[in-house]
Amino acid sequence: MTDGLEARIATALARPVDPKVAAFATQLGVAQDALATVFYGSNLRTGSLEGVLDFYVLLPGPVERGIWPRVSYHEHDIDGVTLRAKVATMTLQTFAAAAAGETIDTTIWTRFVQPSALVYARTPSARQAVTAAVCAAAQTGARVAVALGAPSASPEEYWRTLFRATYAAEFRVEKAGREDSILAVNREHFDGLLPLALIAQGIDFARGAQGTLTPRLDPERRQRLLRWWHRRRRAGRPYNLARLVKASTTFEGAARYAAWKIERHTGVAVPLTPWRERHPMLAAPGVLWKLWRAKRSRA
């Protein structure tokens, strides 16, 4: 029953990207002996090379314990163009388990129900495994959406309900209406996705006027899903706060990332000394003092 969803996801993951992005993704994957590199985020949609690209690098190995992924910042010069990327690294098995809703984490299946591109895969079996994981993310998102949503609604309203709920659970600061903009700019991606994801996991539904769906979710299964969701909602904010704390001390390349962001937004260049790169937190007061003096001199 997953054939229709799998074919759709495989096609979506194979979408073309800028050759420079493909070269960067391949370099990141090869350097870490990874199984795959997945590209996602606003730059995927716009095709822009500006700002920071977002990648997941997926490694061999078992499901990881503790708090993941490992986050790092990278720069790569290709044909005279400097590309910048924030890279989340985890094992492919961890990614697959999280996408299927087998962990307390909600970020993977919420993120990868949205568009992504599989830019580098070391082997055909790695490509198949990533495709299966993204299919699982779509199924997880779909069943949570219909469990939390109204008895009957449009697919767009079900997705909207899902994103509102996960933003609230994940300790994310999003502008009001963020879920509307995601659906608006990715309309083609979401069109028809919910029915396929429901069919793939045996959730029947009736189609109504103006494209509404009425999922035939038996009360016992709905209650199991709601209990499953409430556990993750309660754990979401503490878990993601712990993830932020970890990232603040383990973000590889944090000093380079901060220096680039500061110069981009303020015009003030921050020389990246070896000490600043090794101790970004200790260097922060001095950098703030430099910014304050620069702003005073411009006043």
Beta strands, then each sheet from edge to edge (+ up, - down):
strand 1: 36-40
strand 2: 53-59
strand 3: 70-78
strand 4: 81-91
strand 5: 116-121
strand 6: 205-207
strand 7: 213-215
sheet 1: 3+ 4- 2- 1+ 5-
sheet 2: 6+ 7-
end
